[in-house]
Amino acid sequence: MTLEDVNNNETTVEEGEGEVKIEVEDGHTTDPSLDEEAMVEAAIRAGEEAAEAELNQEALSQVEALKAEIEDLRSRNEELENSLEDAGKTASMATDRLARTQADWENFRRRVRQEREVERERATEKLVMGLLPVLDDMERAIDHARNQEDATDQLLQFVDGLGQIHDKMLTTFGKEGVEVINPAGEAFEPLSHQAVGRVEDKEAFDETVAQVYQPGYRMGGKVIRPAMVTVTYGGPKRPAAEEESADK
């Protein structure tokens, strides 16, 4: 290996008057008195420095490339995080809308169900109210026939059959939540009884139902027709415990 190969620089050799000078391209003159080994070492050091500089430059280039790649990855990561955050917000909004929609749907179903139930109760109440006069007539006819002294067996059989029909109607009413109000002997209750007369009775508690002229009816806890009754007076006051029980 020559000095020119190692140092990768051009070298000029001049001869004159018995002296040899070696000039290097950078302008420095090598002393010919130096031995070849020292020159080689110097060239090697120069080559190593050049190689190290080249490596450093390449390393710097790689570092810059890595920095650019890291910055690009960081930018992409931020974009992904923003996209994920937006997706989370969208999902949360969709979940809230779904919950509200389900709640609105349940409220709608409950409201429709309640409205249908109210309409059904109104229709049933209207039907019952239309049939109550029929029941009243049947009850009057039965009472009148049974009180006849000259009633024949055929008439009594007919009345018994009529009574069975009356009982079946009351059973059907009961299935629809209709209750008969027949308060004979009970404390007078102005919310479900209609007093049509007063009877003096000193042995009975004051304001006791003496007679029921016409039974009342209650449907679903609501009085659809009060019972027409006569009320006693002149007797002792009813005990407080019985009054509270009657109120309940």
C-alpha positions as CSV (number, residue, x, y, z in Angstrom):
1,M,0.0,0.0,0.0
2,T,1.4,3.4,-0.9
3,L,0.9,6.7,0.8
4,E,-1.3,7.9,-2.0
5,D,-3.7,4.9,-1.6
6,V,-4.1,5.4,2.1
7,N,-4.4,9.1,2.3
8,N,-6.4,9.2,-1.0
9,N,-4.6,12.5,-1.8
10,E,-2.4,13.2,-4.8
11,T,1.4,13.4,-4.1
12,T,4.1,15.0,-6.2
13,V,7.7,14.0,-6.2
14,E,10.4,16.5,-7.4
15,E,14.1,15.8,-7.9
16,G,16.7,18.5,-8.0
17,E,20.3,18.9,-7.0
18,G,20.3,15.6,-5.0
19,E,17.2,16.5,-2.8
20,V,13.8,14.8,-3.0
21,K,10.7,16.6,-1.7
22,I,7.2,15.1,-1.4
23,E,4.4,17.6,-1.7
24,V,0.9,16.8,-0.6
25,E,-2.1,18.4,-2.3
26,D,-3.0,20.3,0.8
27,G,0.2,22.4,0.4
28,H,2.3,20.7,3.1
29,T,5.7,19.4,2.3
30,T,6.8,16.1,3.7
31,D,10.3,16.0,5.0
32,P,12.2,13.3,3.1
33,S,14.3,12.5,6.2
34,L,11.2,10.8,7.7
35,D,11.3,7.2,7.2
36,E,8.6,5.3,5.3
37,E,7.0,3.8,8.5
38,A,6.4,7.3,10.0
39,M,4.8,8.4,6.7
40,V,2.6,5.3,6.6
41,E,1.5,5.9,10.2
42,A,0.7,9.5,9.4
43,A,-1.2,8.5,6.4
44,I,-3.1,5.9,8.4
45,R,-4.0,8.4,11.0
46,A,-5.2,10.8,8.3
47,G,-7.3,8.0,6.8
48,E,-8.7,7.0,10.1
49,E,-9.7,10.6,10.8
50,A,-11.3,10.9,7.4
51,A,-13.1,7.5,7.9
52,E,-14.2,8.7,11.4
53,A,-15.5,11.9,10.0
54,E,-17.3,10.0,7.3
55,L,-18.8,7.7,9.9
56,N,-19.7,10.6,12.1
57,Q,-21.4,12.2,9.1
58,E,-23.3,9.0,8.3
59,A,-24.2,8.6,11.9
60,L,-25.5,12.2,12.0
61,S,-27.5,11.5,8.9
62,Q,-29.0,8.3,10.5
63,V,-29.8,10.2,13.7
64,E,-31.5,12.9,11.7
65,A,-33.5,10.3,9.8
66,L,-34.4,8.6,13.1
67,K,-35.5,11.9,14.6
68,A,-37.7,12.6,11.5
69,E,-39.1,9.1,11.8
70,I,-39.8,9.5,15.5
71,E,-41.5,12.9,14.8
72,D,-43.6,11.3,12.1
73,L,-44.6,8.4,14.4
74,R,-45.4,10.9,17.2
75,S,-47.5,12.9,14.8
76,R,-49.3,9.7,13.7
77,N,-49.8,8.7,17.3
78,E,-51.4,12.1,18.1
79,E,-53.7,11.7,15.1
80,L,-54.6,8.2,16.3
81,E,-55.3,9.4,19.8
82,N,-57.4,12.3,18.5
83,S,-59.3,9.8,16.2
84,L,-59.8,7.5,19.2
85,E,-61.0,10.3,21.4
86,D,-63.4,11.4,18.7
87,A,-64.6,7.8,18.2
88,G,-65.1,7.5,22.0
89,K,-67.2,10.7,22.1
90,T,-69.2,9.5,19.1
91,A,-69.8,6.2,20.8
92,S,-70.8,7.9,24.0
93,M,-73.2,10.2,22.2
94,A,-74.7,7.2,20.4
95,T,-75.1,5.3,23.6
96,D,-76.8,8.3,25.2
97,R,-79.2,8.6,22.3
98,L,-79.9,4.9,22.4
99,A,-80.7,5.1,26.1
100,R,-83.0,8.1,25.6
101,T,-84.7,6.4,22.7
102,Q,-85.3,3.3,24.8
103,A,-86.6,5.4,27.7
104,D,-88.9,7.3,25.4
105,W,-90.1,4.0,23.9
106,E,-90.8,2.5,27.3
107,N,-92.6,5.7,28.4
108,F,-94.7,5.6,25.2
109,R,-95.6,1.9,25.7
110,R,-96.5,2.6,29.4
111,R,-98.6,5.6,28.4
112,V,-100.4,3.7,25.7
113,R,-101.0,0.8,28.1
114,Q,-102.4,3.1,30.7
115,E,-104.5,4.9,28.2
116,R,-105.9,1.6,26.9
117,E,-106.6,0.4,30.5
118,V,-108.4,3.7,31.2
119,E,-110.4,3.3,28.0
120,R,-111.3,-0.3,28.9
121,E,-112.4,0.7,32.4
122,R,-114.5,3.5,31.0
123,A,-116.1,1.2,28.5
124,T,-116.7,-1.4,31.2
125,E,-118.1,1.2,33.6
126,K,-120.4,2.5,30.8
127,L,-121.7,-1.0,30.2
128,V,-122.2,-1.7,33.9
129,M,-124.0,1.6,34.4
130,G,-126.3,0.6,31.5
131,L,-127.1,-2.8,33.0
132,L,-127.7,-1.6,36.6
133,P,-131.3,-0.5,35.9
134,V,-131.9,-4.0,34.5
135,L,-130.6,-5.5,37.7
136,D,-132.8,-3.2,39.7
137,D,-135.9,-4.2,37.8
138,M,-135.0,-7.9,38.2
139,E,-134.5,-7.4,42.0
140,R,-137.9,-5.6,42.3
141,A,-139.6,-8.3,40.3
142,I,-138.1,-11.1,42.4
143,D,-139.0,-9.4,45.7
144,H,-142.6,-8.6,44.5
145,A,-143.2,-12.2,43.3
146,R,-141.9,-13.8,46.4
147,N,-144.0,-11.6,48.6
148,Q,-147.2,-12.6,46.8
149,E,-149.4,-14.8,49.0
150,D,-151.1,-16.4,46.1
151,A,-148.0,-17.1,44.0
152,T,-148.2,-20.3,42.1
153,D,-145.4,-22.9,42.0
154,Q,-144.8,-22.1,38.3
155,L,-144.3,-18.4,39.2
156,L,-141.9,-19.2,42.0
157,Q,-139.9,-21.5,39.7
158,F,-139.8,-18.6,37.2
159,V,-138.6,-16.3,39.9
160,D,-135.9,-18.7,41.0
161,G,-134.7,-18.9,37.5
162,L,-134.7,-15.1,37.3
163,G,-132.8,-15.0,40.5
164,Q,-130.1,-17.4,39.1
165,I,-129.7,-15.0,36.1
166,H,-129.4,-12.1,38.5
167,D,-126.7,-14.0,40.4
168,K,-124.8,-14.8,37.2
169,M,-124.8,-11.1,36.2
170,L,-123.4,-10.2,39.6
171,T,-120.7,-12.9,39.2
172,T,-119.8,-11.5,35.8
173,F,-119.6,-8.0,37.3
174,G,-117.4,-9.3,40.0
175,K,-114.9,-10.6,37.5
176,E,-114.7,-7.0,36.1
177,G,-114.0,-5.6,39.6
178,V,-117.6,-4.5,40.3
179,E,-118.7,-4.8,44.0
180,V,-122.2,-4.5,45.4
181,I,-122.7,-1.9,48.1
182,N,-125.4,-3.3,50.4
183,P,-124.7,-1.6,53.8
184,A,-127.8,-2.7,55.9
185,G,-126.9,-2.5,59.6
186,E,-123.6,-0.8,58.9
187,A,-122.5,2.7,59.8
188,F,-123.6,5.4,57.4
189,E,-120.8,6.4,55.0
190,P,-121.7,9.6,53.1
191,L,-119.1,8.9,50.4
192,S,-120.8,5.6,49.3
193,H,-124.3,6.0,50.8
194,Q,-127.1,8.3,49.8
195,A,-129.6,9.0,52.6
196,V,-133.1,9.2,51.4
197,G,-134.8,9.2,54.8
198,R,-134.3,9.0,58.6
199,V,-135.8,6.5,61.0
200,E,-135.9,7.0,64.8
201,D,-134.4,4.0,66.5
202,K,-133.1,4.4,70.1
203,E,-131.7,0.8,70.3
204,A,-129.4,1.1,67.2
205,F,-126.4,3.3,67.0
206,D,-126.9,6.8,65.7
207,E,-126.5,7.1,61.9
208,T,-126.8,3.4,61.2
209,V,-128.2,2.2,57.8
210,A,-131.7,0.9,58.7
211,Q,-132.9,-0.1,55.2
212,V,-131.4,-0.3,51.7
213,Y,-133.8,0.9,49.1
214,Q,-131.4,0.4,46.2
215,P,-127.9,-1.2,46.4
216,G,-124.9,0.8,45.3
217,Y,-122.0,-0.4,43.2
218,R,-118.2,0.2,43.4
219,M,-115.8,-0.5,40.6
220,G,-112.0,-0.5,40.9
221,G,-112.3,1.4,44.2
222,K,-114.5,4.0,42.7
223,V,-118.2,4.4,43.7
224,I,-120.1,4.4,40.4
225,R,-123.5,4.5,42.2
226,P,-124.1,5.2,45.9
227,A,-126.5,3.0,47.8
228,M,-129.9,4.6,48.6
229,V,-130.6,4.1,52.3
230,T,-132.5,5.3,55.3
231,V,-130.5,6.3,58.4
232,T,-131.3,5.9,62.1
233,Y,-131.2,8.6,64.7
234,G,-131.9,9.0,68.4
235,G,-129.7,6.1,69.5
236,P,-126.4,6.1,71.3
237,K,-123.2,7.3,69.6
238,R,-121.2,4.7,67.8
239,P,-117.9,3.8,69.5
240,A,-114.8,5.5,68.0
241,A,-113.2,2.2,67.1
242,E,-116.2,1.1,65.0
243,E,-116.2,4.5,63.3
244,E,-112.6,4.2,62.4
245,S,-113.2,0.7,61.1
246,A,-116.1,2.0,59.0
247,D,-114.0,4.8,57.6
248,K,-111.4,2.3,56.5
